[in-house]
Amino acid sequence: MVKGRHMKRSVLLSWITVGFVYFLMFWGNLVSATGSGLACPDWPLCHGTVLPPPRPDIILEWGHRTLAAIAGVLILTLIFQVFKSKDASTAPLKRAGRWLIILLFVQVLLGGTTVLLGLSPIVSTIHLIIATVVFSGLIAVAVAATWGKGLVLHNSFKVQRLAKAGLIALIVQVALGAMVRHNGFGLSCSRFPNCLESFLPIPLNPGTALAFTHRWWGVLLLGIFIHLPLAARKTAPRLRGASITLAILAVAQVLLGIATVHTGLHTHMRATHAAVGYAIWGILFFIALRSGSFRFLWDASVDHRSHPGKGKAVHV
Ligand code: HEM
């Protein structure tokens, strides 16, 4: 078991990695929102060199690859720390670490495939989903490293149920958003609340169907996000702040989605809309963990109800 300064460093490293990967996702979203995805037509080099010409689109795309390499080093260092720990309670984290390494490897290959296949919408969508899963894995490591056996603040069945349903519905929504973006269907429903001339997606084609489903699935999702603070107030008061933040972001997200359409896909709007979407995911995953979801991620032998929020940090 490693203690003291080393532990503080692990906690710090885990949160820095979470923040950095969010920044990387934000940057990747800028690359696609500005249409810079093919600014480097080759991979892994860019225009056959490590120092490509400093054009704005090339800086964005090459910057994304450089940030991804730094994120890879941070993630591997963090996983190495987890593996070094002799604390028995880190066994589930070690399993998660192995998965993260595999996902990281797949993600790098997908990044390259995305470029070499000329930005295939399906590969770009899978690239985003894997990024979201890696981001969640890192949040789990950071939460476990920070709070250890006390990571469950409130073992609230109500909040767990809403958070899990929200995560499933949200990953569908993120995938739908990515399909809309990468297929160029952002203005297939160019009005709101009407799709085109009528509320329903007429004429019905892949573009109107996806855009219509994404927007109204997003509005329906508000039901879960508004319910969450109400459930937290009664059964998980220390998660109330996070769930209120989430509800506010979700309402802002719907408004940003509408603004994205009304501004004809203005770069700032579409980039902010996607970035808020990733933040919503991160906060919801955090709430799910701290309300007692995903038992397999921590030591199941601990009775969390008798020690809510009082455990020691896991010494990774
Ligand atoms: C909670 C609700 C919502 C969430 C979480 C969400 C999430 C997302 C995400 C993550 C993307 C981009 C995916 C990527 O990075 O490739 C996206 C794209 C998009 N969303 Fe949403 N969305 C929501 C609601 C809405 C609503 C209500 C509308 C419209 C009224 C909307 C319109 C769009 C459009 C037009 C795009 C494509 C923009 C582009 O081409 O860059 N969204 N959404």
Residues whose N, C-alpha, C, O or C-beta is under 5 A from the ligand:
A	BS01	HEM	N29 Q173 V174 G177 A178 V180 R181 G186 F192 H214 R215 G218 V219 L221 A250 Q253 V254 G257 I258 T260 R270 H273 A274 G277
